[in-house]
Amino acid sequence: MPRGDGKQIAQNKKAHHDFFIEETFEAGLVLQGTEIKAIRAARVNLKDAFARVQHGEVFLHNMHISPYEQGNIHNHEPLRTRKLLLKRKEISRLIGESQQQGYAIVPLKLYIKNGFAKVLIGLARGKKNFDKRETLKRKEAKRDIERAFKEKQFS
């Protein structure tokens, strides 16, 4: 499973709340003009972003990259659709899995690795409301246990 081991720029925290992440893929991004400078300045929002397979290629929609402040007339459009660079085998796997009912392709992290912008996308299955509540209960219980254990250590 590839993991984002570069300098993390943005993270989609909402994705883990709304989806069960079943598999992750690391993908490169096709960028234009001043987009990489804006990414390095951490002017990115992944909250409403999603990926879609179209004509055998994967595209990232709704990822907001703010215009670069020192850019000129060649600045980019903030919400344009960006192509993801994946291997053919990974694309065919995403095509097969994402066409099932309840599955989506969601960006999880954006980071810089070896000078290139990479996005960690996840094959995700949507959570129902009771699943979200159960996850929050488990997280709260784990936090309480850790807090009690920490208090016991210091007393």
Backbone hydrogen bonds in HBPLUS format (Angstrom, degrees):
<---DONOR---> <-ACCEPTOR-->    atom                        ^
c    i                          cat <-CA-CA->   ^        H-A-AA   ^      H-
h    n   atom  resd res      DA  || num        DHA   H-A  angle D-A-AA Bond
n    s   type  num  typ     dist DA aas  dist angle  dist       angle   num
A0007-LYS N   A0112-ILE O   2.92 MM 105  5.17 136.7  2.11 154.5 150.8     1
A0112-ILE N   A0007-LYS O   2.93 MM 105  5.17 157.8  1.98 138.0 142.2     2
A0009-ILE N   A0110-LEU O   2.78 MM 101  5.52 164.8  1.80 149.1 152.3     3
A0010-ALA N   A0110-LEU O   3.12 MM 100  5.09 161.5  2.16 136.8 141.0     4
A0110-LEU N   A0010-ALA O   2.86 MM 100  5.09 156.5  1.91 149.0 147.1     5
A0012-ASN N   A0108-LEU O   2.78 MM  96  5.00 166.7  1.79 149.6 148.6     6
A0015-ALA N   A0012-ASN O   3.32 MM   3  5.64 144.6  2.45 102.7 111.4     7
A0017-HIS N   A0014-LYS O   3.14 MM   3  5.12 130.2  2.39  95.1 108.8     8
A0018-ASP N   A0014-LYS O   2.97 MM   4  6.19 151.6  2.05 153.2 160.4     9
A0019-PHE N   A0015-ALA O   2.92 MM   4  5.71 137.6  2.10 148.4 157.0    10
A0127-LYS N   A0018-ASP O   2.98 MM 109  5.57 158.4  2.03 149.0 142.9    11
A0020-PHE N   A0125-ARG O   2.78 MM 105  5.18 167.5  1.80 154.5 157.6    12
A0125-ARG N   A0020-PHE O   2.94 MM 105  5.18 160.3  1.98 145.2 150.1    13
A0022-GLU N   A0123-LEU O   2.87 MM 101  5.69 161.9  1.91 165.3 169.1    14
A0123-LEU N   A0023-GLU O   2.71 MM 100  5.21 161.2  1.74 155.7 162.5    15
A0025-PHE N   A0121-ILE O   2.77 MM  96  5.32 155.0  1.83 157.2 163.6    16
A0121-ILE N   A0025-PHE O   2.83 MM  96  5.32 154.4  1.90 164.0 165.4    17
A0027-ALA N   A0119-VAL O   2.92 MM  92  5.36 162.5  1.95 152.4 158.3    18
A0119-VAL N   A0027-ALA O   2.82 MM  92  5.36 163.6  1.84 158.8 164.5    19
A0028-GLY N   A0085-LEU O   3.19 MM  57  4.73 157.3  2.25 131.9 132.2    20
A0085-LEU N   A0028-GLY O   2.83 MM  57  4.73 164.4  1.86 129.5 132.8    21
A0030-VAL N   A0083-LYS O   3.04 MM  53  5.46 152.6  2.11 162.7 163.1    22
A0035-GLU N   A0032-GLN O   3.00 MM   3  5.83 168.4  2.02 148.7 151.9    23
A0038-ALA N   A0034-THR O   3.14 MM   4  6.45 155.1  2.21 151.9 158.8    24
A0039-ILE N   A0035-GLU O   2.89 MM   4  6.16 149.7  1.98 149.0 158.2    25
A0040-ARG N   A0036-ILE O   2.92 MM   4  6.13 160.5  1.96 146.3 151.0    26
A0041-ALA N   A0037-LYS O   3.10 MM   4  6.28 135.3  2.31 134.9 146.5    27
A0043-ARG N   A0038-ALA O   3.05 MM   5  5.52 163.6  2.08 154.9 157.0    28
A0042-ALA N   A0039-ILE O   2.84 MM   3  4.95 155.5  1.90 111.0 115.3    29
A0066-SER N   A0043-ARG O   2.94 MM  23  5.50 157.4  1.99 158.4 164.5    30
A0045-ASN N   A0064-HIS O   2.85 MM  19  5.12 145.4  1.97 148.1 156.0    31
A0064-HIS N   A0045-ASN O   3.13 MM  19  5.12 150.1  2.22 156.0 153.8    32
A0049-ALA N   A0046-LEU O   3.13 MM   3  5.21 160.2  2.18 111.0 117.0    33
A0050-PHE N   A0061-HIS O   3.11 MM  11  5.48 154.7  2.18 142.5 149.0    34
A0061-HIS N   A0050-PHE O   2.78 MM  11  5.48 170.9  1.79 177.1 175.9    35
A0051-ALA N   A0105-ILE O   2.92 MM  54  5.18 168.0  1.93 151.4 148.8    36
A0052-ARG N   A0059-PHE O   2.88 MM   7  5.46 153.7  1.95 153.5 162.3    37
A0059-PHE N   A0052-ARG O   2.90 MM   7  5.46 169.4  1.91 155.6 158.0    38
A0054-GLN N   A0057-GLU O   2.74 MM   3  5.39 160.8  1.77 165.2 169.1    39
A0057-GLU N   A0054-GLN O   3.05 MM   3  5.39 154.0  2.12 112.5 120.5    40
A0084-LEU N   A0058-VAL O   2.85 MM  26  5.50 173.3  1.86 156.8 154.4    41
A0060-LEU N   A0082-ARG O   2.65 MM  22  5.14 171.4  1.66 161.6 163.4    42
A0082-ARG N   A0060-LEU O   3.01 MM  22  5.14 162.9  2.04 148.4 150.1    43
A0065-ILE N   A0078-PRO O   3.16 MM  13  4.93 163.6  2.19 130.7 134.1    44
A0071-GLY N   A0068-TYR O   3.07 MM   3  5.16 155.9  2.13 106.0 112.7    45
A0075-ASN N   A0072-ASN O   3.22 MM   3  5.85 145.8  2.34 125.4 123.8    46
A0090-GLU N   A0087-LYS O   3.00 MM   3  5.27 117.6  2.41 103.6 118.6    47
A0091-ILE N   A0087-LYS O   2.98 MM   4  6.32 157.6  2.03 156.9 164.0    48
A0092-SER N   A0088-ARG O   2.95 MM   4  6.21 162.6  1.98 152.1 156.3    49
A0093-ARG N   A0089-LYS O   3.06 MM   4  6.28 150.7  2.15 141.3 149.4    50
A0094-LEU N   A0090-GLU O   2.91 MM   4  6.18 157.2  1.97 148.2 154.4    51
A0095-ILE N   A0091-ILE O   2.85 MM   4  6.11 154.1  1.91 152.0 159.4    52
A0096-GLY N   A0092-SER O   3.12 MM   4  6.30 165.0  2.14 146.0 148.9    53
A0097-GLU N   A0093-ARG O   3.01 MM   4  6.20 167.5  2.03 154.2 157.5    54
A0098-SER N   A0094-LEU O   2.84 MM   4  5.64 162.8  1.87 147.1 152.9    55
A0100-GLN N   A0097-GLU O   3.26 MM   3  5.83 164.5  2.29 113.9 118.6    56
A0103-TYR N   A0100-GLN O   3.39 MM   3  5.91 160.2  2.44 135.6 133.0    57
A0126-GLY N   A0102-GLY O   3.09 MM  24  5.78 162.0  2.13 164.0 168.7    58
A0104-ALA N   A0124-ALA O   2.78 MM  20  5.24 150.7  1.86 150.9 158.7    59
A0124-ALA N   A0104-ALA O   2.81 MM  20  5.24 172.8  1.82 165.0 165.0    60
A0106-VAL N   A0122-GLY O   2.97 MM  16  5.29 165.4  2.00 153.9 155.4    61
A0122-GLY N   A0106-VAL O   2.74 MM  16  5.29 163.3  1.76 152.2 157.4    62
A0108-LEU N   A0120-LEU O   2.63 MM  12  5.45 171.4  1.64 168.0 170.5    63
A0109-LYS N   A0120-LEU O   3.40 MM  11  5.11 153.4  2.48 127.4 134.3    64
A0120-LEU N   A0109-LYS O   2.87 MM  11  5.11 158.6  1.91 141.3 148.5    65
A0111-TYR N   A0118-LYS O   2.94 MM   7  5.44 165.9  1.96 155.6 159.9    66
A0118-LYS N   A0111-TYR O   2.78 MM   7  5.44 172.2  1.79 172.2 173.6    67
A0113-LYS N   A0116-PHE O   2.83 MM   3  5.33 164.4  1.85 156.9 157.5    68
A0116-PHE N   A0113-LYS O   3.01 MM   3  5.33 167.0  2.03 116.8 120.1    69
A0131-ASP N   A0128-LYS O   3.09 MM   3  5.22 123.8  2.42  99.5 113.8    70
A0132-LYS N   A0128-LYS O   3.10 MM   4  6.48 152.6  2.18 151.8 159.5    71
A0133-ARG N   A0129-ASN O   3.04 MM   4  6.35 157.9  2.09 148.7 154.3    72
A0134-GLU N   A0130-PHE O   2.97 MM   4  6.12 156.2  2.03 141.8 148.3    73
A0135-THR N   A0131-ASP O   2.94 MM   4  6.16 157.2  1.99 147.7 153.6    74
A0136-LEU N   A0132-LYS O   3.01 MM   4  6.27 159.5  2.05 148.4 153.7    75
A0137-LYS N   A0133-ARG O   2.91 MM   4  6.18 153.7  1.98 148.7 156.0    76
A0138-ARG N   A0134-GLU O   2.95 MM   4  6.22 162.2  1.99 152.0 156.1    77
A0139-LYS N   A0135-THR O   2.96 MM   4  6.16 159.4  2.00 149.8 155.6    78
A0140-GLU N   A0136-LEU O   2.91 MM   4  6.08 157.7  1.96 147.0 153.0    79
A0141-ALA N   A0137-LYS O   2.89 MM   4  6.11 160.0  1.93 151.2 156.7    80
A0142-LYS N   A0138-ARG O   2.96 MM   4  6.13 159.8  2.00 147.8 153.3    81
A0143-ARG N   A0139-LYS O   2.99 MM   4  6.19 154.2  2.06 144.0 151.2    82
A0144-ASP N   A0140-GLU O   2.93 MM   4  6.21 154.5  2.00 148.5 155.2    83
A0145-ILE N   A0141-ALA O   2.97 MM   4  6.23 159.2  2.02 151.2 156.4    84
A0146-GLU N   A0142-LYS O   2.99 MM   4  6.22 163.5  2.02 149.4 153.8    85
A0147-ARG N   A0143-ARG O   2.92 MM   4  6.10 154.5  1.98 145.7 153.2    86
A0148-ALA N   A0144-ASP O   2.91 MM   4  6.11 161.6  1.94 150.5 155.0    87
A0149-PHE N   A0145-ILE O   2.90 MM   4  6.06 159.2  1.94 150.2 156.4    88
A0150-LYS N   A0146-GLU O   2.91 MM   4  6.04 154.5  1.98 145.4 152.2    89
A0151-GLU N   A0147-ARG O   2.97 MM   4  6.21 157.4  2.02 148.8 154.6    90
A0152-LYS N   A0148-ALA O   2.97 MM   4  6.15 152.7  2.04 145.6 153.1    91
A0153-GLN N   A0149-PHE O   3.05 MM   4  6.26 145.9  2.17 142.3 150.9    92
A0154-PHE N   A0150-LYS O   3.25 MM   4  6.52 151.9  2.33 145.9 151.9    93
